[in-house]
Amino acid sequence: MHLPIRADGDETIKKLNTEQKSFIKAKEDLRQTIYEKDLFLKAELVKKAPDTTIALNFRNIISETMRKFEQQMIEDIMRVMVIFVVLLVLGKI
């Protein structure tokens, strides 16, 4: 859903755009780690005799990284919600 914003150049809108860019950049390393470790996990599991210790280690790393990703996502959503409330109060959307 795209909300129409009625004020160009408003500081609050700029802050929202900055938050969006920050969100994408901050999650880049976490997404890369998840992708990379998932590939290692799959490579281990397709072996004739997979090492369960290695596989479990990759699974644990993936789970912990996902937990961090989700926690940061919740924090980012809360920051954006505050910005939207400010925009609503100011009558910008």
C-alpha positions in Angstrom: 0.0 0.0 0.0 1.4 3.4 -1.0 0.3 6.4 1.0 0.1 9.7 -0.8 2.5 12.2 0.8 1.5 15.9 0.4 4.7 17.6 1.3 7.8 17.5 -0.8 11.1 18.1 0.9 9.7 17.7 4.4 12.3 16.6 7.0 10.1 13.8 8.2 9.8 12.4 4.7 13.5 12.6 4.3 14.0 10.8 7.6 11.6 8.0 6.3 13.7 7.7 3.1 16.9 7.6 5.2 15.4 4.8 7.4 14.5 2.8 4.4 18.0 3.0 3.0 19.5 2.2 6.4 17.2 -0.8 6.7 18.4 -2.2 3.4 22.0 -1.6 4.1 22.0 -2.9 7.7 20.3 -6.2 6.7 22.7 -6.8 3.8 25.3 -8.6 5.9 22.8 -10.7 7.7 21.0 -11.7 4.5 24.4 -12.7 3.0 25.4 -14.7 6.0 22.0 -16.6 5.9 22.4 -17.3 2.2 26.0 -18.4 2.5 25.5 -20.7 5.5 22.4 -22.2 3.9 24.5 -23.1 0.8 27.1 -24.7 3.1 24.4 -26.6 4.9 22.9 -27.9 1.7 26.3 -28.9 0.4 27.0 -30.9 3.6 23.6 -32.6 3.5 23.9 -33.8 -0.1 27.1 -35.7 0.7 26.9 -39.5 0.9 27.9 -39.4 4.5 27.1 -35.9 5.8 28.7 -34.8 9.1 25.8 -34.1 11.4 28.0 -31.9 13.7 28.9 -29.6 10.8 25.3 -29.6 9.5 23.9 -28.7 13.0 26.5 -26.0 13.4 25.4 -24.4 10.1 21.8 -24.8 11.1 22.5 -23.1 14.5 24.3 -20.2 12.8 21.4 -19.8 10.3 18.9 -19.8 13.2 20.8 -17.2 15.3 21.3 -15.0 12.2 17.6 -15.2 11.4 16.8 -14.3 15.0 19.0 -11.2 14.7 17.5 -10.3 11.4 14.0 -10.5 12.7 14.8 -8.5 15.9 16.3 -5.7 13.8 13.4 -5.8 11.5 11.0 -5.3 14.4 13.0 -2.4 15.6 13.1 -0.9 12.1 9.3 -1.3 11.8 8.8 0.5 15.1 10.9 3.4 14.0 9.0 3.7 10.7 5.7 3.6 12.5 6.8 6.5 14.7 7.6 8.5 11.6 4.2 7.6 10.0 2.5 8.8 13.2 4.3 12.1 13.0 3.3 12.4 9.3 -0.3 11.7 10.2 -0.3 14.2 13.0 1.2 16.9 10.8 -1.4 16.1 8.1 1.3 15.1 5.5 -0.4 11.9 4.6 
